[in-house]
């Protein structure tokens, strides 16, 4: 069985809380407690591993999960959420605006803002998408080309991430067997012992220094399959700007989840 190094997560705390977590998607008036009055975006989750109550922000789905131990008293859970309602509302309010893939929207693609320009023509046989200096030009016969735009961006991310990963692996004198790009929920990248690396396609929206940092991070696992001091030295040497790239991902990585979603 392949052993994976601990992934570089988009929301590590949320990922940890999600292990063996069975989320009940019932009404938030569960057990008669009016959780929805605190926020309609507050979701109750019961975990057999949780030892205490906790609130977890879920930027992708624009929710706050109230995680409670399996035998928790629901009135106590409600009072905990009530005491923290300002934190809940503030975190949800501060989430960046969702940006759908539609005409006129601005996307930060490969470190540069580009406006989506959709030119609809029902006579066209296929959709053609071109990355321009300041635009993402979409020539299409589809009233809603968002799925095609996502597919184009995923392929572009695959191309650029693979290119950079191969470059960094070569500098480290390590073999890279495969690079995959996926639509992951909680990790920006992962690396296996047999030199296979996966990335989130949403890195295409990250600043160039952060894009570079995540690739360097995963390639450094080709040398050290841990997060030891030696690992971080390799990672830092492989980065264009280690501190800035890492800091931006830590503080703002969750914002990459907003692209492609329709405003709620």
DRENTIGU-748774 format. One record per residue (C-alpha): residue number from 1; residue in one letter; chain; z, y, x. Coordinates in steps of 0.02 Angstrom, whole numbers. Layout:
<drenses>
<drense nr="NUM" rest="a" kette="A" zz="Z" yy="Y" xx="X"/>
...
</drenses>
This chain:
<drenses>
<drense nr="1" rest="x" kette="A" zz="0" yy="0" xx="0"/>
<drense nr="2" rest="x" kette="A" zz="-46" yy="172" xx="65"/>
<drense nr="3" rest="x" kette="A" zz="102" yy="283" xx="101"/>
<drense nr="4" rest="x" kette="A" zz="78" yy="465" xx="59"/>
<drense nr="5" rest="x" kette="A" zz="165" yy="607" xx="144"/>
<drense nr="6" rest="x" kette="A" zz="262" yy="721" xx="29"/>
<drense nr="7" rest="x" kette="A" zz="128" yy="829" xx="-53"/>
<drense nr="8" rest="x" kette="A" zz="112" yy="1016" xx="-39"/>
<drense nr="9" rest="x" kette="A" zz="159" yy="1062" xx="-216"/>
<drense nr="10" rest="x" kette="A" zz="111" yy="1202" xx="-330"/>
<drense nr="11" rest="x" kette="A" zz="281" yy="1197" xx="-412"/>
<drense nr="12" rest="x" kette="A" zz="392" yy="1078" xx="-312"/>
<drense nr="13" rest="x" kette="A" zz="545" yy="1101" xx="-421"/>
<drense nr="14" rest="x" kette="A" zz="443" yy="1066" xx="-577"/>
<drense nr="15" rest="x" kette="A" zz="365" yy="913" xx="-497"/>
<drense nr="16" rest="x" kette="A" zz="535" yy="845" xx="-448"/>
<drense nr="17" rest="x" kette="A" zz="605" yy="871" xx="-621"/>
<drense nr="18" rest="x" kette="A" zz="454" yy="781" xx="-693"/>
<drense nr="19" rest="x" kette="A" zz="490" yy="615" xx="-610"/>
<drense nr="20" rest="x" kette="A" zz="544" yy="487" xx="-740"/>
<drense nr="21" rest="x" kette="A" zz="550" yy="629" xx="-864"/>
<drense nr="22" rest="x" kette="A" zz="503" yy="590" xx="-1042"/>
<drense nr="23" rest="x" kette="A" zz="460" yy="750" xx="-1132"/>
<drense nr="24" rest="x" kette="A" zz="484" yy="756" xx="-1319"/>
<drense nr="25" rest="x" kette="A" zz="349" yy="866" xx="-1395"/>
<drense nr="26" rest="x" kette="A" zz="435" yy="878" xx="-1562"/>
<drense nr="27" rest="x" kette="A" zz="476" yy="1039" xx="-1649"/>
<drense nr="28" rest="x" kette="A" zz="595" yy="1146" xx="-1549"/>
<drense nr="29" rest="x" kette="A" zz="719" yy="1140" xx="-1690"/>
<drense nr="30" rest="x" kette="A" zz="768" yy="971" xx="-1620"/>
<drense nr="31" rest="x" kette="A" zz="939" yy="915" xx="-1684"/>
<drense nr="32" rest="x" kette="A" zz="940" yy="1068" xx="-1795"/>
<drense nr="33" rest="x" kette="A" zz="953" yy="1191" xx="-1650"/>
<drense nr="34" rest="x" kette="A" zz="833" yy="1342" xx="-1663"/>
<drense nr="35" rest="x" kette="A" zz="761" yy="1336" xx="-1486"/>
<drense nr="36" rest="x" kette="A" zz="601" yy="1420" xx="-1547"/>
<drense nr="37" rest="x" kette="A" zz="699" yy="1577" xx="-1589"/>
<drense nr="38" rest="x" kette="A" zz="736" yy="1596" xx="-1403"/>
<drense nr="39" rest="x" kette="A" zz="551" yy="1576" xx="-1364"/>
<drense nr="40" rest="x" kette="A" zz="408" yy="1480" xx="-1445"/>
<drense nr="41" rest="x" kette="A" zz="355" yy="1437" xx="-1266"/>
<drense nr="42" rest="x" kette="A" zz="519" yy="1347" xx="-1230"/>
<drense nr="43" rest="x" kette="A" zz="501" yy="1158" xx="-1230"/>
<drense nr="44" rest="x" kette="A" zz="643" yy="1034" xx="-1229"/>
<drense nr="45" rest="x" kette="A" zz="631" yy="888" xx="-1107"/>
<drense nr="46" rest="x" kette="A" zz="759" yy="749" xx="-1087"/>
<drense nr="47" rest="x" kette="A" zz="773" yy="664" xx="-918"/>
<drense nr="48" rest="x" kette="A" zz="866" yy="505" xx="-873"/>
<drense nr="49" rest="x" kette="A" zz="878" yy="571" xx="-694"/>
<drense nr="50" rest="x" kette="A" zz="938" yy="747" xx="-725"/>
<drense nr="51" rest="x" kette="A" zz="1122" yy="776" xx="-686"/>
<drense nr="52" rest="x" kette="A" zz="1130" yy="953" xx="-752"/>
<drense nr="53" rest="x" kette="A" zz="1033" yy="1069" xx="-864"/>
<drense nr="54" rest="x" kette="A" zz="894" yy="1170" xx="-786"/>
<drense nr="55" rest="x" kette="A" zz="750" yy="1284" xx="-833"/>
<drense nr="56" rest="x" kette="A" zz="579" yy="1251" xx="-753"/>
<drense nr="57" rest="x" kette="A" zz="434" yy="1371" xx="-764"/>
<drense nr="58" rest="x" kette="A" zz="266" yy="1286" xx="-798"/>
<drense nr="59" rest="x" kette="A" zz="134" yy="1417" xx="-753"/>
<drense nr="60" rest="x" kette="A" zz="-15" yy="1304" xx="-791"/>
<drense nr="61" rest="x" kette="A" zz="36" yy="1278" xx="-973"/>
<drense nr="62" rest="x" kette="A" zz="130" yy="1443" xx="-985"/>
<drense nr="63" rest="x" kette="A" zz="291" yy="1359" xx="-1039"/>
<drense nr="64" rest="x" kette="A" zz="472" yy="1351" xx="-987"/>
<drense nr="65" rest="x" kette="A" zz="545" yy="1175" xx="-992"/>
<drense nr="66" rest="x" kette="A" zz="728" yy="1157" xx="-1034"/>
<drense nr="67" rest="x" kette="A" zz="773" yy="997" xx="-941"/>
<drense nr="68" rest="x" kette="A" zz="931" yy="914" xx="-1003"/>
<drense nr="69" rest="x" kette="A" zz="1019" yy="752" xx="-953"/>
<drense nr="70" rest="x" kette="A" zz="994" yy="604" xx="-1069"/>
<drense nr="71" rest="x" kette="A" zz="1168" yy="613" xx="-1147"/>
<drense nr="72" rest="x" kette="A" zz="1180" yy="801" xx="-1156"/>
<drense nr="73" rest="x" kette="A" zz="1250" yy="886" xx="-1310"/>
<drense nr="74" rest="x" kette="A" zz="1109" yy="981" xx="-1396"/>
<drense nr="75" rest="x" kette="A" zz="1222" yy="1125" xx="-1448"/>
<drense nr="76" rest="x" kette="A" zz="1272" yy="1146" xx="-1265"/>
<drense nr="77" rest="x" kette="A" zz="1088" yy="1141" xx="-1217"/>
<drense nr="78" rest="x" kette="A" zz="1049" yy="1275" xx="-1346"/>
<drense nr="79" rest="x" kette="A" zz="1190" yy="1387" xx="-1284"/>
<drense nr="80" rest="x" kette="A" zz="1129" yy="1365" xx="-1105"/>
<drense nr="81" rest="x" kette="A" zz="954" yy="1421" xx="-1157"/>
<drense nr="82" rest="x" kette="A" zz="1026" yy="1564" xx="-1261"/>
<drense nr="83" rest="x" kette="A" zz="1126" yy="1627" xx="-1111"/>
<drense nr="84" rest="x" kette="A" zz="967" yy="1626" xx="-1007"/>
<drense nr="85" rest="x" kette="A" zz="846" yy="1693" xx="-1138"/>
<drense nr="86" rest="x" kette="A" zz="811" yy="1854" xx="-1042"/>
<drense nr="87" rest="x" kette="A" zz="761" yy="1751" xx="-888"/>
<drense nr="88" rest="x" kette="A" zz="650" yy="1641" xx="-997"/>
<drense nr="89" rest="x" kette="A" zz="563" yy="1790" xx="-1079"/>
<drense nr="90" rest="x" kette="A" zz="545" yy="1884" xx="-916"/>
<drense nr="91" rest="x" kette="A" zz="465" yy="1737" xx="-825"/>
<drense nr="92" rest="x" kette="A" zz="342" yy="1709" xx="-966"/>
<drense nr="93" rest="x" kette="A" zz="304" yy="1895" xx="-981"/>
<drense nr="94" rest="x" kette="A" zz="271" yy="1908" xx="-794"/>
<drense nr="95" rest="x" kette="A" zz="144" yy="1768" xx="-789"/>
<drense nr="96" rest="x" kette="A" zz="-26" yy="1840" xx="-739"/>
<drense nr="97" rest="x" kette="A" zz="-159" yy="1857" xx="-873"/>
<drense nr="98" rest="x" kette="A" zz="-264" yy="1703" xx="-906"/>
<drense nr="99" rest="x" kette="A" zz="-445" yy="1724" xx="-852"/>
<drense nr="100" rest="x" kette="A" zz="-575" yy="1622" xx="-946"/>
<drense nr="101" rest="x" kette="A" zz="-746" yy="1579" xx="-875"/>
<drense nr="102" rest="x" kette="A" zz="-847" yy="1701" xx="-979"/>
<drense nr="103" rest="x" kette="A" zz="-961" yy="1849" xx="-956"/>
<drense nr="104" rest="x" kette="A" zz="-881" yy="2003" xx="-877"/>
<drense nr="105" rest="x" kette="A" zz="-725" yy="1918" xx="-808"/>
<drense nr="106" rest="x" kette="A" zz="-680" yy="1941" xx="-624"/>
<drense nr="107" rest="x" kette="A" zz="-646" yy="1787" xx="-518"/>
<drense nr="108" rest="x" kette="A" zz="-580" yy="1791" xx="-338"/>
<drense nr="109" rest="x" kette="A" zz="-699" yy="1663" xx="-262"/>
<drense nr="110" rest="x" kette="A" zz="-678" yy="1619" xx="-77"/>
<drense nr="111" rest="x" kette="A" zz="-578" yy="1776" xx="-43"/>
<drense nr="112" rest="x" kette="A" zz="-693" yy="1899" xx="-133"/>
<drense nr="113" rest="x" kette="A" zz="-690" yy="1965" xx="-311"/>
<drense nr="114" rest="x" kette="A" zz="-847" yy="1922" xx="-406"/>
<drense nr="115" rest="x" kette="A" zz="-895" yy="1964" xx="-586"/>
<drense nr="116" rest="x" kette="A" zz="-962" yy="1828" xx="-699"/>
<drense nr="117" rest="x" kette="A" zz="-1133" yy="1881" xx="-764"/>
<drense nr="118" rest="x" kette="A" zz="-1199" yy="1766" xx="-901"/>
<drense nr="119" rest="x" kette="A" zz="-1382" yy="1783" xx="-950"/>
<drense nr="120" rest="x" kette="A" zz="-1414" yy="1678" xx="-1104"/>
<drense nr="121" rest="x" kette="A" zz="-1588" yy="1612" xx="-1138"/>
<drense nr="122" rest="x" kette="A" zz="-1610" yy="1469" xx="-1263"/>
<drense nr="123" rest="x" kette="A" zz="-1781" yy="1430" xx="-1189"/>
<drense nr="124" rest="x" kette="A" zz="-1705" yy="1373" xx="-1024"/>
<drense nr="125" rest="x" kette="A" zz="-1699" yy="1186" xx="-993"/>
<drense nr="126" rest="x" kette="A" zz="-1548" yy="1186" xx="-876"/>
<drense nr="127" rest="x" kette="A" zz="-1406" yy="1300" xx="-824"/>
<drense nr="128" rest="x" kette="A" zz="-1428" yy="1380" xx="-653"/>
<drense nr="129" rest="x" kette="A" zz="-1277" yy="1459" xx="-568"/>
<drense nr="130" rest="x" kette="A" zz="-1289" yy="1564" xx="-410"/>
<drense nr="131" rest="x" kette="A" zz="-1151" yy="1637" xx="-303"/>
<drense nr="132" rest="x" kette="A" zz="-1202" yy="1815" xx="-258"/>
<drense nr="133" rest="x" kette="A" zz="-1116" yy="1946" xx="-151"/>
<drense nr="134" rest="x" kette="A" zz="-1023" yy="2025" xx="-297"/>
<drense nr="135" rest="x" kette="A" zz="-1070" yy="1912" xx="-442"/>
<drense nr="136" rest="x" kette="A" zz="-1069" yy="1736" xx="-507"/>
<drense nr="137" rest="x" kette="A" zz="-1238" yy="1735" xx="-594"/>
<drense nr="138" rest="x" kette="A" zz="-1255" yy="1610" xx="-736"/>
<drense nr="139" rest="x" kette="A" zz="-1428" yy="1581" xx="-811"/>
<drense nr="140" rest="x" kette="A" zz="-1400" yy="1466" xx="-958"/>
<drense nr="141" rest="x" kette="A" zz="-1460" yy="1398" xx="-1125"/>
<drense nr="142" rest="x" kette="A" zz="-1282" yy="1363" xx="-1178"/>
<drense nr="143" rest="x" kette="A" zz="-1182" yy="1481" xx="-1290"/>
<drense nr="144" rest="x" kette="A" zz="-1026" yy="1429" xx="-1193"/>
<drense nr="145" rest="x" kette="A" zz="-1064" yy="1386" xx="-1011"/>
<drense nr="146" rest="x" kette="A" zz="-881" yy="1377" xx="-957"/>
<drense nr="147" rest="x" kette="A" zz="-887" yy="1189" xx="-922"/>
<drense nr="148" rest="x" kette="A" zz="-1040" yy="1213" xx="-811"/>
<drense nr="149" rest="x" kette="A" zz="-955" yy="1357" xx="-720"/>
<drense nr="150" rest="x" kette="A" zz="-804" yy="1248" xx="-685"/>
<drense nr="151" rest="x" kette="A" zz="-914" yy="1107" xx="-621"/>
<drense nr="152" rest="x" kette="A" zz="-1008" yy="1227" xx="-507"/>
<drense nr="153" rest="x" kette="A" zz="-844" yy="1297" xx="-437"/>
<drense nr="154" rest="x" kette="A" zz="-773" yy="1123" xx="-409"/>
<drense nr="155" rest="x" kette="A" zz="-927" yy="1073" xx="-309"/>
<drense nr="156" rest="x" kette="A" zz="-919" yy="1235" xx="-210"/>
<drense nr="157" rest="x" kette="A" zz="-735" yy="1203" xx="-174"/>
<drense nr="158" rest="x" kette="A" zz="-775" yy="1025" xx="-119"/>
<drense nr="159" rest="x" kette="A" zz="-909" yy="1089" xx="1"/>
<drense nr="160" rest="x" kette="A" zz="-802" yy="1225" xx="80"/>
<drense nr="161" rest="x" kette="A" zz="-640" yy="1124" xx="90"/>
<drense nr="162" rest="x" kette="A" zz="-730" yy="976" xx="168"/>
<drense nr="163" rest="x" kette="A" zz="-817" yy="1088" xx="295"/>
<drense nr="164" rest="x" kette="A" zz="-655" yy="1171" xx="348"/>
<drense nr="165" rest="x" kette="A" zz="-555" yy="1009" xx="350"/>
<drense nr="166" rest="x" kette="A" zz="-684" yy="925" xx="463"/>
<drense nr="167" rest="x" kette="A" zz="-680" yy="1075" xx="579"/>
<drense nr="168" rest="x" kette="A" zz="-489" yy="1074" xx="593"/>
<drense nr="169" rest="x" kette="A" zz="-480" yy="884" xx="612"/>
<drense nr="170" rest="x" kette="A" zz="-606" yy="894" xx="754"/>
<drense nr="171" rest="x" kette="A" zz="-502" yy="1027" xx="842"/>
<drense nr="172" rest="x" kette="A" zz="-350" yy="913" xx="826"/>
<drense nr="173" rest="x" kette="A" zz="-454" yy="767" xx="891"/>
<drense nr="174" rest="x" kette="A" zz="-417" yy="666" xx="737"/>
<drense nr="175" rest="x" kette="A" zz="-531" yy="562" xx="626"/>
<drense nr="176" rest="x" kette="A" zz="-548" yy="616" xx="444"/>
<drense nr="177" rest="x" kette="A" zz="-608" yy="475" xx="333"/>
<drense nr="178" rest="x" kette="A" zz="-631" yy="564" xx="168"/>
<drense nr="179" rest="x" kette="A" zz="-601" yy="727" xx="75"/>
<drense nr="180" rest="x" kette="A" zz="-583" yy="731" xx="-114"/>
<drense nr="181" rest="x" kette="A" zz="-563" yy="879" xx="-230"/>
<drense nr="182" rest="x" kette="A" zz="-468" yy="855" xx="-392"/>
<drense nr="183" rest="x" kette="A" zz="-399" yy="952" xx="-539"/>
<drense nr="184" rest="x" kette="A" zz="-216" yy="921" xx="-496"/>
<drense nr="185" rest="x" kette="A" zz="-67" yy="993" xx="-588"/>
<drense nr="186" rest="x" kette="A" zz="69" yy="1002" xx="-458"/>
<drense nr="187" rest="x" kette="A" zz="-2" yy="986" xx="-282"/>
<drense nr="188" rest="x" kette="A" zz="-121" yy="1087" xx="-177"/>
<drense nr="189" rest="x" kette="A" zz="-156" yy="945" xx="-58"/>
<drense nr="190" rest="x" kette="A" zz="-105" yy="774" xx="4"/>
<drense nr="191" rest="x" kette="A" zz="-144" yy="661" xx="152"/>
<drense nr="192" rest="x" kette="A" zz="-133" yy="473" xx="171"/>
<drense nr="193" rest="x" kette="A" zz="-99" yy="371" xx="327"/>
<drense nr="194" rest="x" kette="A" zz="-279" yy="311" xx="329"/>
<drense nr="195" rest="x" kette="A" zz="-341" yy="491" xx="350"/>
<drense nr="196" rest="x" kette="A" zz="-395" yy="530" xx="173"/>
<drense nr="197" rest="x" kette="A" zz="-359" yy="705" xx="112"/>
<drense nr="198" rest="x" kette="A" zz="-361" yy="773" xx="-66"/>
<drense nr="199" rest="x" kette="A" zz="-360" yy="956" xx="-118"/>
<drense nr="200" rest="x" kette="A" zz="-347" yy="1052" xx="-280"/>
<drense nr="201" rest="x" kette="A" zz="-512" yy="1134" xx="-322"/>
<drense nr="202" rest="x" kette="A" zz="-416" yy="1289" xx="-377"/>
<drense nr="203" rest="x" kette="A" zz="-391" yy="1336" xx="-195"/>
<drense nr="204" rest="x" kette="A" zz="-562" yy="1417" xx="-211"/>
<drense nr="205" rest="x" kette="A" zz="-471" yy="1562" xx="-298"/>
<drense nr="206" rest="x" kette="A" zz="-343" yy="1584" xx="-158"/>
<drense nr="207" rest="x" kette="A" zz="-356" yy="1720" xx="-24"/>
<drense nr="208" rest="x" kette="A" zz="-449" yy="1657" xx="129"/>
<drense nr="209" rest="x" kette="A" zz="-292" yy="1649" xx="238"/>
<drense nr="210" rest="x" kette="A" zz="-204" yy="1542" xx="108"/>
<drense nr="211" rest="x" kette="A" zz="-357" yy="1431" xx="85"/>
<drense nr="212" rest="x" kette="A" zz="-356" yy="1408" xx="273"/>
<drense nr="213" rest="x" kette="A" zz="-168" yy="1373" xx="277"/>
<drense nr="214" rest="x" kette="A" zz="-174" yy="1233" xx="149"/>
<drense nr="215" rest="x" kette="A" zz="-317" yy="1148" xx="241"/>
<drense nr="216" rest="x" kette="A" zz="-224" yy="1166" xx="407"/>
<drense nr="217" rest="x" kette="A" zz="-66" yy="1096" xx="324"/>
<drense nr="218" rest="x" kette="A" zz="-151" yy="938" xx="264"/>
<drense nr="219" rest="x" kette="A" zz="-249" yy="913" xx="425"/>
<drense nr="220" rest="x" kette="A" zz="-87" yy="930" xx="524"/>
<drense nr="221" rest="x" kette="A" zz="-30" yy="773" xx="433"/>
<drense nr="222" rest="x" kette="A" zz="-168" yy="681" xx="525"/>
<drense nr="223" rest="x" kette="A" zz="-58" yy="709" xx="678"/>
<drense nr="224" rest="x" kette="A" zz="117" yy="700" xx="603"/>
<drense nr="225" rest="x" kette="A" zz="148" yy="614" xx="435"/>
<drense nr="226" rest="x" kette="A" zz="306" yy="714" xx="403"/>
<drense nr="227" rest="x" kette="A" zz="368" yy="893" xx="398"/>
<drense nr="228" rest="x" kette="A" zz="454" yy="889" xx="566"/>
<drense nr="229" rest="x" kette="A" zz="463" yy="1032" xx="690"/>
<drense nr="230" rest="x" kette="A" zz="314" yy="957" xx="783"/>
<drense nr="231" rest="x" kette="A" zz="215" yy="953" xx="621"/>
<drense nr="232" rest="x" kette="A" zz="244" yy="1138" xx="590"/>
<drense nr="233" rest="x" kette="A" zz="191" yy="1180" xx="767"/>
<drense nr="234" rest="x" kette="A" zz="25" yy="1090" xx="742"/>
<drense nr="235" rest="x" kette="A" zz="2" yy="1173" xx="573"/>
<drense nr="236" rest="x" kette="A" zz="37" yy="1346" xx="641"/>
<drense nr="237" rest="x" kette="A" zz="-84" yy="1324" xx="786"/>
<drense nr="238" rest="x" kette="A" zz="-220" yy="1270" xx="665"/>
<drense nr="239" rest="x" kette="A" zz="-200" yy="1421" xx="550"/>
<drense nr="240" rest="x" kette="A" zz="-290" yy="1587" xx="556"/>
<drense nr="241" rest="x" kette="A" zz="-131" yy="1672" xx="494"/>
<drense nr="242" rest="x" kette="A" zz="9" yy="1547" xx="466"/>
<drense nr="243" rest="x" kette="A" zz="144" yy="1665" xx="401"/>
<drense nr="244" rest="x" kette="A" zz="35" yy="1763" xx="279"/>
<drense nr="245" rest="x" kette="A" zz="-58" yy="1610" xx="215"/>
<drense nr="246" rest="x" kette="A" zz="100" yy="1509" xx="186"/>
<drense nr="247" rest="x" kette="A" zz="197" yy="1655" xx="111"/>
<drense nr="248" rest="x" kette="A" zz="60" yy="1695" xx="-15"/>
<drense nr="249" rest="x" kette="A" zz="50" yy="1515" xx="-74"/>
<drense nr="250" rest="x" kette="A" zz="239" yy="1505" xx="-91"/>
<drense nr="251" rest="x" kette="A" zz="251" yy="1665" xx="-193"/>
<drense nr="252" rest="x" kette="A" zz="86" yy="1667" xx="-288"/>
<drense nr="253" rest="x" kette="A" zz="13" yy="1493" xx="-287"/>
<drense nr="254" rest="x" kette="A" zz="55" yy="1466" xx="-470"/>
<drense nr="255" rest="x" kette="A" zz="-63" yy="1609" xx="-515"/>
<drense nr="256" rest="x" kette="A" zz="-213" yy="1500" xx="-468"/>
<drense nr="257" rest="x" kette="A" zz="-182" yy="1399" xx="-626"/>
<drense nr="258" rest="x" kette="A" zz="-234" yy="1544" xx="-739"/>
<drense nr="259" rest="x" kette="A" zz="-419" yy="1536" xx="-702"/>
<drense nr="260" rest="x" kette="A" zz="-529" yy="1447" xx="-827"/>
<drense nr="261" rest="x" kette="A" zz="-404" yy="1449" xx="-969"/>
<drense nr="262" rest="x" kette="A" zz="-430" yy="1540" xx="-1133"/>
<drense nr="263" rest="x" kette="A" zz="-298" yy="1675" xx="-1167"/>
<drense nr="264" rest="x" kette="A" zz="-159" yy="1607" xx="-1276"/>
</drenses>
